Amino acid sequence: MSAGVLVGMFGGLLALGFPIYLTLGIMAAALLWITGTPMISVTQKIVDELNSQTLVALPFFVAAATFMERGGIARALIDATSTWVGWVRGGLGLVCVLGCMIFAAMAGSSVATAMAMGTILVPGMLRQGYDRHFAAGVVGASGTLGILIPPSLAMVVYGVLADESVPRLFLAGVIPGLLQGALIGAWVLYYAHKRSYPRTETVSKAEFWRVNLNALPAFSLPVVVLGGIYGGLTTVTEAAALSAFVAAFISVFVYRSIGFSEIMPLLADAARSSATIMIIIVVALVFGHWVTESGITNAIVGWVEKHELRPWHFLLFVNVLLLFLGMFLEVFSVMLITLPVLLPLLGPLGIDPIHFGIIVVINMEMALLTPPVGLNLFVLAAITKAPLNEVIRGSLPFTLLIGLLLVFVVMFPEISLWLPNLVGR
């Protein structure tokens, strides 16, 4: 079957309103039937791929993010970071950046980070006279850090598909995540001075210590997750399970924002979110099985070697492709459609899979902010009650900054590889 027919079939199913998992599933089933591949072998392949300890971490991280979003942890982080930088001009914008960076180090989800922080910070910024489009933009852009700063659900999925070390991927995201936070923070300061946004009063020492001590349980979560992994005490899956338990405990017994009667509904929400991701993974594995068995990957590798394609040619093409697909599909769909085809090309081109993983994740951050299907845009439109075009306008400068970060990460692999190589030695 020609590539044109495949693309037409894929686009046609999406245009008819089929969800991505059904689109991939129908395509994979049709292609396997045409090529005469026994379905029993495909089923066995799926079971083998899903029998992954790392993949089990996914629902635990989703559960942890759910409890953190609704359990008072976001409020504690915002109150604490407000005492650090709230007094500068545009301080609430910086509070958003710092709060999202810390929240991202627990949640692993951009949408959860934007929702938790935006629900609290956007009304506060609007009360202080911030422009609505700017308030939406800074929360949306800072929220994307949820999949770049470890832990990250996107990196867990990439690690499973690429058969790469998830802890190394987590480390690779640290420096790019800090650089992105610095870029967003610098723009916040510039724009705040340009628009003369107000300062907030400096809190007393007694209030400073009271608020920060109250936030200590929230700050313990990154220590539990990342300290356990890199201290050699837990695997990624065990750290994810521990983070879910600790997040639930803090929400119920420390901040008391969640009652016992709400635990099961929250777990049900987390299970639904996890199931959505897992279903997409299953059908993508079936599609990937067909791609491998059909010889498409080997043909592409042969074409690359024949034409002596250089790594930068390939990375330029990948960035354009991911940016385009990210405008229409959500993060996991883009990854699961493209990676089975792209990953086998990394070896012949000499591209480090860890470095490539960070490039993919940064592209997925931009996907969260690019219309018409950027999820963070819809989250912020709902929170701010603003038209979608206004949210897009506020997010555009931050999207360009993330694009600038992407250029630097592509050009200088050491930005993402220095820390994992240092720790791995």
Summary of the structure (lengths in Angstrom):
residues: 425
radius of gyration: 21.8
end to end distance: 46.6
largest distance: 73.5
contacts: 1549
relative contact order: 0.15
helix: 82%
strand: 0%
